[in-house]
Amino acid sequence: MTSALDTLFSKRLREGLSSEAPTPLYFQLFSLLKGLILDGTLPYGERIPTEEQLAKAFNVSRITAKRSMDELAKENLVERRRGKGSHIIYKYTPKPVQAPLVGMLQEIESMARNSHATVIECNLMTPPRSIRDELELSSDESALHLIRVRERSGLKFGYYVSWTAGVEMPDEPSLFENEPRLSYFREKGLEITHVTQTLSAVAASGDVVEALGVPEGSPLLTLTRRSFNKIDDAEHLRDHLTALYNPEHFQYKMDLKID
């Protein structure tokens, strides 16, 4: 079990408790274990080391280890059963990153202004059923459908497919080659009040292969961005965008600071 504990708790963690600190030892151990449970390092259903094992690993008394475990049980993080040990009952789920909307929109517009887009398609069309439902459109309503390939310094890095409700067809679709879509939306009275983004990965296929000049099946970073407008205290999806990025020419970096 010693080797397992060494793997579970690094030497730095095991030697990190200090009787010289103003915080009691039991609370230091409780806080350490709580953090590992909350961030998913110690997953749901796993049996946690015994009081004796914890006491030995962290060089504290068994009473200190027991009190730490008691505190975890009080917060409903572990369940203790006589003869069966203690098991983690907290289910970790990733939390979305919260970022200021103004900063996010500025970042989006900055990317648009510092690269060039080739417009592949720009039409008022009926969206696919799934997107139509999200945009709250009836079967006879259309949305602005835009497909673009974005490049910088001659390198094609992104393939963008978007559907936007509530805006009209521009007189010159070529305006989207250099003007950010958000600027056009604002000009047409569509203000974005909430944005969600989901990052994932997908294999290159279909038109994307030729558009980005990548091999069939090569990995691409995919971002789905949903932009909402608030009307009478209710949010409505107005823009659905899917972007496929060639990871050789593009990295998505976030630098967030706590205010």
Secondary structure, DSSP 8 states (H G I E B T S, - for coil): -HHHHHHHS-HHHHT---TTSSS-HHHHHHHHHHHHHHTTSS-TT-EE--HHHHHHHHT--HHHHHHHHHHHHHTTSEEEETTTEEEE------------HHHHHHHHHHHHHTSEEEEEEEEEE---HHHHHHTT--TT--EEEEEEEEEETTEEEEEEEEEESS----S-GGGGGTS-HHHHHHHTT----EEEEEEEEEE--THHHHHHT--TT-EEEEEEEEEEEEETTEEEEEEEEEEEE-TTT----------
